[in-house]
Amino acid sequence: MEQVSILVVDDDREIAELVEIHLISDGYKVFKAYTAKEGLEILERENIKLVILDIMMPGMDGLSMCRAIRETNTVPIIMLSAKSADLDKIIGLSTGADDYVTKPFNPLELTARVKSQLRRYTQFNPGSSQKTEKEIVINHLTINKENHRVTSYGNEVKLTPIEFDILYLLATNPGRVFSTDEIFERVWNEKMYEANNTVMVHIRRLREKIEMDSRNAQIIKTVWGVGYKIEK
């Protein structure tokens, strides 16, 4: 079986090597880069399945690199940062990252996050060429579970695996209100132990992609003080 390739981008060589050791021990193939430019070049030529990306780097920082990746690629991105404030997490997730881990981190927690993201990405990019379609149509939006294809007003929308999972969760439970904790636990498959804005940021990104006017959402409705829902 072909090894899964992971790209680690961090200007701190010791951290990059620490992450590499743990990923290799779990059977992954690891590519390391110490600048964003070098990382983008590796991503261009190698079949990378996940990126672990430090935010604070000289030259092009991790946020700018994340934006550049998201222009063409839905590969899972896990941000690493020494900053733990909610605002920094929001900024990181807003650029297109799927998850955020603060330094210093437990390598076992990081590898668990890697496995979770890779499972989701594998489901999001099935190798099957089956034509059987299972579609959900809501107003101007069409969601195809078989090929994870979403169209809005007839145009295909590029969603990350987590964005698709949130949208599909709400769309398959029309009328039901999900709290942010419920969405987090169902999509990330882990308990939310502290209040954070992760779900809110992903909902905002989703609205920007599928709504004509994200400030006047017609698909994903906010139920103030409770959570989010898609109407029946």
CYANA upper distance limits for C-alpha pairs under 8 A (distance plus 0.5 A):
  3 GLN  CA     27 GLY  CA      7.53
  3 GLN  CA     28 TYR  CA      6.27
  3 GLN  CA     29 LYS  CA      6.35
  4 VAL  CA     27 GLY  CA      8.45
  4 VAL  CA     28 TYR  CA      5.81
  4 VAL  CA     29 LYS  CA      6.35
  4 VAL  CA     48 ILE  CA      8.09
  4 VAL  CA     49 LYS  CA      7.04
  5 SER  CA     28 TYR  CA      6.56
  5 SER  CA     29 LYS  CA      5.11
  5 SER  CA     30 VAL  CA      6.23
  5 SER  CA     31 PHE  CA      7.74
  5 SER  CA     47 ASN  CA      7.22
  5 SER  CA     48 ILE  CA      5.53
  5 SER  CA     49 LYS  CA      6.21
  5 SER  CA     50 LEU  CA      7.71
  6 ILE  CA     28 TYR  CA      7.43
  6 ILE  CA     29 LYS  CA      6.69
  6 ILE  CA     30 VAL  CA      5.50
  6 ILE  CA     31 PHE  CA      6.69
  6 ILE  CA     48 ILE  CA      6.10
  6 ILE  CA     49 LYS  CA      6.35
  6 ILE  CA     50 LEU  CA      5.52
  6 ILE  CA     51 VAL  CA      6.39
  6 ILE  CA     52 ILE  CA      8.07
  7 LEU  CA     30 VAL  CA      6.44
  7 LEU  CA     31 PHE  CA      5.27
  7 LEU  CA     32 LYS  CA      6.37
  7 LEU  CA     33 ALA  CA      8.00
  7 LEU  CA     39 GLY  CA      7.94
  7 LEU  CA     42 ILE  CA      8.43
  7 LEU  CA     43 LEU  CA      8.10
  7 LEU  CA     48 ILE  CA      6.97
  7 LEU  CA     50 LEU  CA      6.85
  7 LEU  CA     51 VAL  CA      5.28
  7 LEU  CA     52 ILE  CA      6.67
  8 VAL  CA     16 ALA  CA      6.89
  8 VAL  CA     19 VAL  CA      8.22
  8 VAL  CA     20 GLU  CA      8.11
  8 VAL  CA     30 VAL  CA      7.65
  8 VAL  CA     31 PHE  CA      6.68
  8 VAL  CA     32 LYS  CA      5.37
  8 VAL  CA     33 ALA  CA      6.75
  8 VAL  CA     39 GLY  CA      8.45
  8 VAL  CA     51 VAL  CA      6.50
  8 VAL  CA     52 ILE  CA      5.29
  8 VAL  CA     53 LEU  CA      6.64
  9 VAL  CA     16 ALA  CA      7.62
  9 VAL  CA     32 LYS  CA      6.44
  9 VAL  CA     33 ALA  CA      5.23
  9 VAL  CA     34 TYR  CA      6.14
  9 VAL  CA     35 THR  CA      7.16
  9 VAL  CA     36 ALA  CA      7.38
  9 VAL  CA     39 GLY  CA      6.63
  9 VAL  CA     51 VAL  CA      8.05
  9 VAL  CA     52 ILE  CA      6.68
  9 VAL  CA     53 LEU  CA      5.41
  9 VAL  CA     54 ASP  CA      6.60
 10 ASP  CA     15 ILE  CA      7.78
 10 ASP  CA     16 ALA  CA      6.35
 10 ASP  CA     32 LYS  CA      8.38
 10 ASP  CA     33 ALA  CA      7.01
 10 ASP  CA     34 TYR  CA      5.54
 10 ASP  CA     35 THR  CA      7.31
 10 ASP  CA     53 LEU  CA      6.89
 10 ASP  CA     54 ASP  CA      5.59
 10 ASP  CA     57 MET  CA      7.60
 11 ASP  CA     16 ALA  CA      8.26
 11 ASP  CA     33 ALA  CA      8.08
 11 ASP  CA     34 TYR  CA      4.77
 11 ASP  CA     35 THR  CA      6.58
 11 ASP  CA     54 ASP  CA      8.26
 11 ASP  CA     57 MET  CA      6.51
 11 ASP  CA     58 PRO  CA      8.31
 12 ASP  CA     16 ALA  CA      6.86
 12 ASP  CA     34 TYR  CA      7.73
 13 ARG  CA     17 GLU  CA      6.54
 13 ARG  CA     34 TYR  CA      7.63
 14 GLU  CA     18 LEU  CA      6.61
 15 ILE  CA     19 VAL  CA      6.68
 16 ALA  CA     20 GLU  CA      6.60
 16 ALA  CA     32 LYS  CA      7.36
 17 GLU  CA     21 ILE  CA      6.65
 18 LEU  CA     22 HIS  CA      7.12
 19 VAL  CA     23 LEU  CA      6.68
 19 VAL  CA    107 PRO  CA      7.37
 20 GLU  CA     24 ILE  CA      6.48
 20 GLU  CA     30 VAL  CA      6.67
 20 GLU  CA     32 LYS  CA      8.39
 21 ILE  CA     25 SER  CA      6.70
 22 HIS  CA     26 ASP  CA      6.97
 22 HIS  CA    107 PRO  CA      7.39
 22 HIS  CA    108 LEU  CA      8.37
 22 HIS  CA    111 THR  CA      7.88
 23 LEU  CA     27 GLY  CA      7.07
 23 LEU  CA     28 TYR  CA      5.99
 23 LEU  CA     29 LYS  CA      8.04
 23 LEU  CA     30 VAL  CA      7.67
 23 LEU  CA    111 THR  CA      7.28
 24 ILE  CA     28 TYR  CA      5.44
 24 ILE  CA     29 LYS  CA      6.70
 24 ILE  CA     30 VAL  CA      7.36
 31 PHE  CA     42 ILE  CA      8.22
 32 LYS  CA     39 GLY  CA      8.08
 33 ALA  CA     38 GLU  CA      6.17
 33 ALA  CA     39 GLY  CA      5.62
 33 ALA  CA     42 ILE  CA      8.46
 34 TYR  CA     38 GLU  CA      7.41
 34 TYR  CA     39 GLY  CA      7.88
 35 THR  CA     39 GLY  CA      6.73
 35 THR  CA     57 MET  CA      7.43
 35 THR  CA     58 PRO  CA      7.91
 35 THR  CA     59 GLY  CA      8.21
 35 THR  CA     60 MET  CA      8.08
 36 ALA  CA     40 LEU  CA      6.63
 36 ALA  CA     57 MET  CA      8.21
 36 ALA  CA     59 GLY  CA      8.31
 36 ALA  CA     60 MET  CA      6.35
 36 ALA  CA     61 ASP  CA      7.21
 36 ALA  CA     62 GLY  CA      7.35
 36 ALA  CA     65 MET  CA      6.50
 37 LYS  CA     41 GLU  CA      6.87
 37 LYS  CA     60 MET  CA      7.81
 38 GLU  CA     42 ILE  CA      6.89
 39 GLY  CA     43 LEU  CA      6.68
 40 LEU  CA     44 GLU  CA      6.64
 40 LEU  CA     65 MET  CA      8.10
 40 LEU  CA     69 ILE  CA      8.17
 41 GLU  CA     45 ARG  CA      7.08
 42 ILE  CA     46 GLU  CA      6.28
 43 LEU  CA     47 ASN  CA      7.65
 43 LEU  CA     48 ILE  CA      6.64
 48 ILE  CA     75 VAL  CA      8.24
 49 LYS  CA     75 VAL  CA      6.52
 49 LYS  CA     76 PRO  CA      7.69
 49 LYS  CA    118 LEU  CA      7.87
 50 LEU  CA     75 VAL  CA      6.18
 50 LEU  CA     76 PRO  CA      5.50
 50 LEU  CA     77 ILE  CA      6.54
 50 LEU  CA     78 ILE  CA      8.42
 50 LEU  CA    114 VAL  CA      8.24
 50 LEU  CA    117 GLN  CA      8.45
 50 LEU  CA    118 LEU  CA      7.64
 51 VAL  CA     75 VAL  CA      7.76
 51 VAL  CA     76 PRO  CA      6.79
 51 VAL  CA     77 ILE  CA      5.29
 51 VAL  CA     78 ILE  CA      6.76
 52 ILE  CA     77 ILE  CA      6.41
 52 ILE  CA     78 ILE  CA      5.34
 52 ILE  CA     79 MET  CA      6.48
 52 ILE  CA     80 LEU  CA      7.52
 53 LEU  CA     62 GLY  CA      6.65
 53 LEU  CA     77 ILE  CA      7.47
 53 LEU  CA     78 ILE  CA      6.63
 53 LEU  CA     79 MET  CA      5.38
 53 LEU  CA     80 LEU  CA      6.26
 54 ASP  CA     61 ASP  CA      8.48
 54 ASP  CA     62 GLY  CA      6.07
 54 ASP  CA     79 MET  CA      6.28
 54 ASP  CA     80 LEU  CA      5.01
 54 ASP  CA     81 SER  CA      6.38
 55 ILE  CA     61 ASP  CA      6.30
 55 ILE  CA     62 GLY  CA      4.44
 55 ILE  CA     63 LEU  CA      6.45
 55 ILE  CA     79 MET  CA      7.12
 55 ILE  CA     80 LEU  CA      6.65
 55 ILE  CA     81 SER  CA      6.07
 56 MET  CA     61 ASP  CA      6.22
 56 MET  CA     62 GLY  CA      6.78
 56 MET  CA     81 SER  CA      7.44
 57 MET  CA     61 ASP  CA      5.29
 57 MET  CA     62 GLY  CA      7.03
 60 MET  CA     64 SER  CA      6.65
 60 MET  CA     65 MET  CA      7.18
 61 ASP  CA     65 MET  CA      6.84
 62 GLY  CA     66 CYS  CA      6.49
 62 GLY  CA     79 MET  CA      8.35
 63 LEU  CA     67 ARG  CA      6.85
 63 LEU  CA     92 GLY  CA      6.91
 63 LEU  CA     95 THR  CA      6.88
 64 SER  CA     68 ALA  CA      6.75
 64 SER  CA     95 THR  CA      8.49
 65 MET  CA     69 ILE  CA      6.70
 66 CYS  CA     70 ARG  CA      6.72
 66 CYS  CA     77 ILE  CA      8.17
 66 CYS  CA     95 THR  CA      6.76
 66 CYS  CA     96 GLY  CA      6.96
 66 CYS  CA     97 ALA  CA      7.32
 67 ARG  CA     71 GLU  CA      7.03
 67 ARG  CA     95 THR  CA      6.03
 67 ARG  CA     96 GLY  CA      7.10
 68 ALA  CA     72 THR  CA      8.21
 69 ILE  CA     73 ASN  CA      6.07
 69 ILE  CA     74 THR  CA      8.28
 70 ARG  CA     74 THR  CA      6.69
 70 ARG  CA     96 GLY  CA      6.93
 74 THR  CA    158 LYS  CA      8.21
 74 THR  CA    159 LEU  CA      7.69
 74 THR  CA    160 THR  CA      5.77
 74 THR  CA    161 PRO  CA      8.02
 75 VAL  CA    121 TYR  CA      7.85
 75 VAL  CA    160 THR  CA      8.07
 76 PRO  CA     97 ALA  CA      7.72
 76 PRO  CA     98 ASP  CA      6.53
 76 PRO  CA    117 GLN  CA      6.85
 76 PRO  CA    118 LEU  CA      7.91
 76 PRO  CA    121 TYR  CA      7.43
 76 PRO  CA    160 THR  CA      8.00
 76 PRO  CA    161 PRO  CA      8.13
 77 ILE  CA     96 GLY  CA      8.29
 77 ILE  CA     97 ALA  CA      5.50
 77 ILE  CA     98 ASP  CA      5.92
 77 ILE  CA     99 ASP  CA      7.21
 78 ILE  CA     97 ALA  CA      6.58
 78 ILE  CA     98 ASP  CA      6.43
 78 ILE  CA     99 ASP  CA      5.24
 78 ILE  CA    100 TYR  CA      6.06
 78 ILE  CA    101 VAL  CA      7.65
 78 ILE  CA    114 VAL  CA      8.36
 79 MET  CA     92 GLY  CA      7.54
 79 MET  CA     97 ALA  CA      7.01
 79 MET  CA     98 ASP  CA      8.44
 79 MET  CA     99 ASP  CA      6.73
 79 MET  CA    100 TYR  CA      5.16
 79 MET  CA    101 VAL  CA      6.57
 80 LEU  CA    100 TYR  CA      6.64
 80 LEU  CA    101 VAL  CA      5.59
 80 LEU  CA    102 THR  CA      6.20
 80 LEU  CA    103 LYS  CA      7.22
 81 SER  CA    100 TYR  CA      8.23
 81 SER  CA    101 VAL  CA      7.11
 81 SER  CA    102 THR  CA      5.45
 81 SER  CA    103 LYS  CA      6.18
 82 ALA  CA    102 THR  CA      6.02
 82 ALA  CA    103 LYS  CA      5.13
 82 ALA  CA    104 PRO  CA      7.54
 83 LYS  CA     88 ASP  CA      7.09
 83 LYS  CA    102 THR  CA      6.96
 83 LYS  CA    103 LYS  CA      7.96
 84 SER  CA     88 ASP  CA      7.22
 84 SER  CA     89 LYS  CA      7.55
 84 SER  CA    102 THR  CA      6.34
 85 ALA  CA     89 LYS  CA      7.11
 86 ASP  CA     90 ILE  CA      6.65
 86 ASP  CA    196 ASN  CA      7.20
 86 ASP  CA    197 ASN  CA      7.56
 87 LEU  CA     91 ILE  CA      6.71
 88 ASP  CA     92 GLY  CA      6.65
 89 LYS  CA     93 LEU  CA      6.60
 89 LYS  CA    100 TYR  CA      7.12
 89 LYS  CA    197 ASN  CA      8.48
 89 LYS  CA    198 THR  CA      8.08
 90 ILE  CA     94 SER  CA      6.37
 90 ILE  CA    197 ASN  CA      7.17
 90 ILE  CA    198 THR  CA      7.31
 90 ILE  CA    201 VAL  CA      6.83
 91 ILE  CA     95 THR  CA      6.96
 92 GLY  CA     96 GLY  CA      7.69
 92 GLY  CA     97 ALA  CA      6.64
 92 GLY  CA    100 TYR  CA      7.87
 93 LEU  CA     97 ALA  CA      5.17
 93 LEU  CA     98 ASP  CA      6.94
 93 LEU  CA     99 ASP  CA      7.54
 93 LEU  CA    100 TYR  CA      7.95
 93 LEU  CA    198 THR  CA      7.76
 93 LEU  CA    201 VAL  CA      7.13
 93 LEU  CA    202 HIS  CA      7.85
 94 SER  CA    201 VAL  CA      6.72
 94 SER  CA    202 HIS  CA      7.93
 94 SER  CA    205 ARG  CA      7.48
 98 ASP  CA    117 GLN  CA      8.49
 98 ASP  CA    160 THR  CA      8.27
 98 ASP  CA    162 ILE  CA      7.22
 99 ASP  CA    113 ARG  CA      8.47
101 VAL  CA    105 PHE  CA      7.44
101 VAL  CA    110 LEU  CA      7.85
105 PHE  CA    109 GLU  CA      7.91
105 PHE  CA    110 LEU  CA      7.74
106 ASN  CA    110 LEU  CA      6.95
107 PRO  CA    111 THR  CA      6.71
108 LEU  CA    112 ALA  CA      6.65
109 GLU  CA    113 ARG  CA      6.77
110 LEU  CA    114 VAL  CA      6.73
111 THR  CA    115 LYS  CA      6.75
112 ALA  CA    116 SER  CA      6.78
113 ARG  CA    117 GLN  CA      6.70
114 VAL  CA    118 LEU  CA      6.63
115 LYS  CA    119 ARG  CA      6.67
116 SER  CA    120 ARG  CA      6.98
116 SER  CA    188 TRP  CA      8.12
117 GLN  CA    121 TYR  CA      6.62
118 LEU  CA    122 THR  CA      6.53
119 ARG  CA    123 GLN  CA      6.91
120 ARG  CA    124 PHE  CA      6.59
120 ARG  CA    161 PRO  CA      6.71
120 ARG  CA    162 ILE  CA      8.03
121 TYR  CA    125 ASN  CA      6.61
121 TYR  CA    161 PRO  CA      6.41
122 THR  CA    126 PRO  CA      6.58
124 PHE  CA    147 ASN  CA      8.08
124 PHE  CA    148 HIS  CA      6.57
124 PHE  CA    161 PRO  CA      6.25
125 ASN  CA    147 ASN  CA      7.94
125 ASN  CA    148 HIS  CA      8.08
126 PRO  CA    147 ASN  CA      7.69
132 THR  CA    146 GLU  CA      7.53
133 GLU  CA    144 ASN  CA      7.10
133 GLU  CA    145 LYS  CA      7.75
133 GLU  CA    146 GLU  CA      6.13
133 GLU  CA    147 ASN  CA      8.26
134 LYS  CA    144 ASN  CA      6.17
134 LYS  CA    145 LYS  CA      6.20
134 LYS  CA    146 GLU  CA      6.58
135 GLU  CA    142 THR  CA      7.09
135 GLU  CA    143 ILE  CA      5.93
135 GLU  CA    144 ASN  CA      4.94
135 GLU  CA    145 LYS  CA      6.89
136 ILE  CA    142 THR  CA      6.17
136 ILE  CA    143 ILE  CA      5.52
136 ILE  CA    144 ASN  CA      6.99
136 ILE  CA    171 ALA  CA      7.96
137 VAL  CA    141 LEU  CA      6.22
137 VAL  CA    142 THR  CA      5.01
137 VAL  CA    143 ILE  CA      6.92
138 ILE  CA    142 THR  CA      6.90
138 ILE  CA    219 ILE  CA      8.02
139 ASN  CA    219 ILE  CA      8.33
140 HIS  CA    152 SER  CA      6.11
140 HIS  CA    153 TYR  CA      5.60
140 HIS  CA    154 GLY  CA      8.09
141 LEU  CA    150 VAL  CA      7.74
141 LEU  CA    151 THR  CA      6.29
141 LEU  CA    152 SER  CA      5.14
141 LEU  CA    153 TYR  CA      7.10
141 LEU  CA    210 ILE  CA      7.85
142 THR  CA    150 VAL  CA      6.11
142 THR  CA    151 THR  CA      5.73
142 THR  CA    152 SER  CA      7.10
143 ILE  CA    148 HIS  CA      7.64
143 ILE  CA    149 ARG  CA      6.62
143 ILE  CA    150 VAL  CA      5.16
143 ILE  CA    151 THR  CA      7.29
143 ILE  CA    168 TYR  CA      8.10
144 ASN  CA    148 HIS  CA      5.83
144 ASN  CA    149 ARG  CA      5.61
144 ASN  CA    150 VAL  CA      6.71
145 LYS  CA    149 ARG  CA      7.62
148 HIS  CA    164 PHE  CA      7.87
149 ARG  CA    156 GLU  CA      7.72
149 ARG  CA    157 VAL  CA      8.13
150 VAL  CA    156 GLU  CA      6.29
150 VAL  CA    157 VAL  CA      6.04
150 VAL  CA    158 LYS  CA      7.92
150 VAL  CA    159 LEU  CA      8.27
151 THR  CA    155 ASN  CA      5.58
151 THR  CA    156 GLU  CA      4.66
151 THR  CA    157 VAL  CA      5.90
151 THR  CA    210 ILE  CA      8.43
152 SER  CA    156 GLU  CA      6.89
152 SER  CA    157 VAL  CA      7.09
152 SER  CA    210 ILE  CA      6.13
152 SER  CA    211 GLU  CA      8.14
157 VAL  CA    209 LYS  CA      7.15
157 VAL  CA    210 ILE  CA      7.63
158 LYS  CA    209 LYS  CA      8.46
159 LEU  CA    163 GLU  CA      6.18
159 LEU  CA    164 PHE  CA      6.37
159 LEU  CA    206 LEU  CA      8.28
160 THR  CA    164 PHE  CA      6.76
161 PRO  CA    165 ASP  CA      6.70
162 ILE  CA    166 ILE  CA      6.75
162 ILE  CA    187 VAL  CA      7.60
163 GLU  CA    167 LEU  CA      6.73
163 GLU  CA    202 HIS  CA      6.95
163 GLU  CA    203 ILE  CA      8.22
163 GLU  CA    206 LEU  CA      6.85
164 PHE  CA    168 TYR  CA      6.44
165 ASP  CA    169 LEU  CA      6.50
165 ASP  CA    187 VAL  CA      6.77
166 ILE  CA    170 LEU  CA      6.91
166 ILE  CA    183 ILE  CA      7.53
166 ILE  CA    187 VAL  CA      7.01
166 ILE  CA    203 ILE  CA      8.41
167 LEU  CA    171 ALA  CA      6.50
167 LEU  CA    206 LEU  CA      8.28
168 TYR  CA    172 THR  CA      6.44
169 LEU  CA    173 ASN  CA      7.01
170 LEU  CA    174 PRO  CA      6.86
170 LEU  CA    176 ARG  CA      8.13
170 LEU  CA    178 PHE  CA      8.25
170 LEU  CA    228 TYR  CA      8.48
170 LEU  CA    229 LYS  CA      6.46
170 LEU  CA    230 ILE  CA      6.27
171 ALA  CA    230 ILE  CA      6.53
173 ASN  CA    230 ILE  CA      8.14
174 PRO  CA    229 LYS  CA      7.47
174 PRO  CA    230 ILE  CA      5.76
174 PRO  CA    231 GLU  CA      5.84
174 PRO  CA    232 LYS  CA      5.16
175 GLY  CA    229 LYS  CA      6.59
175 GLY  CA    230 ILE  CA      6.29
175 GLY  CA    231 GLU  CA      5.20
175 GLY  CA    232 LYS  CA      5.62
176 ARG  CA    229 LYS  CA      6.33
176 ARG  CA    230 ILE  CA      7.86
176 ARG  CA    231 GLU  CA      8.42
177 VAL  CA    223 VAL  CA      7.87
177 VAL  CA    226 VAL  CA      7.81
177 VAL  CA    227 GLY  CA      6.48
177 VAL  CA    228 TYR  CA      5.84
177 VAL  CA    229 LYS  CA      5.20
177 VAL  CA    230 ILE  CA      8.42
178 PHE  CA    182 GLU  CA      6.38
178 PHE  CA    183 ILE  CA      6.72
178 PHE  CA    226 VAL  CA      7.99
178 PHE  CA    227 GLY  CA      5.79
178 PHE  CA    228 TYR  CA      5.89
178 PHE  CA    229 LYS  CA      6.82
179 SER  CA    183 ILE  CA      6.80
179 SER  CA    226 VAL  CA      6.21
179 SER  CA    227 GLY  CA      4.63
179 SER  CA    228 TYR  CA      6.98
180 THR  CA    184 PHE  CA      6.60
180 THR  CA    199 VAL  CA      6.52
180 THR  CA    200 MET  CA      7.97
180 THR  CA    227 GLY  CA      6.38
180 THR  CA    228 TYR  CA      8.15
181 ASP  CA    185 GLU  CA      6.63
181 ASP  CA    191 LYS  CA      8.36
181 ASP  CA    192 MET  CA      6.65
182 GLU  CA    186 ARG  CA      6.52
183 ILE  CA    187 VAL  CA      6.38
183 ILE  CA    199 VAL  CA      7.70
184 PHE  CA    188 TRP  CA      5.97
184 PHE  CA    189 ASN  CA      7.76
184 PHE  CA    190 GLU  CA      7.81
184 PHE  CA    191 LYS  CA      7.93
184 PHE  CA    192 MET  CA      7.22
184 PHE  CA    199 VAL  CA      7.00
185 GLU  CA    189 ASN  CA      5.45
185 GLU  CA    190 GLU  CA      5.50
185 GLU  CA    191 LYS  CA      5.80
185 GLU  CA    192 MET  CA      7.08
186 ARG  CA    190 GLU  CA      8.07
197 ASN  CA    201 VAL  CA      6.68
198 THR  CA    202 HIS  CA      7.00
199 VAL  CA    203 ILE  CA      6.63
200 MET  CA    204 ARG  CA      6.70
201 VAL  CA    205 ARG  CA      6.81
202 HIS  CA    206 LEU  CA      6.61
203 ILE  CA    207 ARG  CA      6.71
204 ARG  CA    208 GLU  CA      6.81
204 ARG  CA    214 SER  CA      8.16
205 ARG  CA    209 LYS  CA      6.96
206 LEU  CA    210 ILE  CA      6.71
207 ARG  CA    211 GLU  CA      5.74
207 ARG  CA    214 SER  CA      5.60
207 ARG  CA    217 ALA  CA      7.41
207 ARG  CA    220 ILE  CA      7.72
208 GLU  CA    212 MET  CA      8.36
208 GLU  CA    213 ASP  CA      8.00
208 GLU  CA    214 SER  CA      5.72
211 GLU  CA    217 ALA  CA      6.73
211 GLU  CA    218 GLN  CA      7.39
211 GLU  CA    219 ILE  CA      7.68
212 MET  CA    217 ALA  CA      8.46
213 ASP  CA    217 ALA  CA      6.87
217 ALA  CA    221 LYS  CA      6.84
219 ILE  CA    230 ILE  CA      6.28
219 ILE  CA    231 GLU  CA      7.69
220 ILE  CA    228 TYR  CA      7.16
220 ILE  CA    229 LYS  CA      6.25
220 ILE  CA    230 ILE  CA      5.49
220 ILE  CA    231 GLU  CA      8.24
221 LYS  CA    228 TYR  CA      6.13
221 LYS  CA    229 LYS  CA      5.81
221 LYS  CA    230 ILE  CA      6.48
221 LYS  CA    231 GLU  CA      7.99
222 THR  CA    227 GLY  CA      6.55
222 THR  CA    228 TYR  CA      5.19
222 THR  CA    229 LYS  CA      7.13
223 VAL  CA    227 GLY  CA      5.75
223 VAL  CA    228 TYR  CA      6.16
223 VAL  CA    229 LYS  CA      7.82
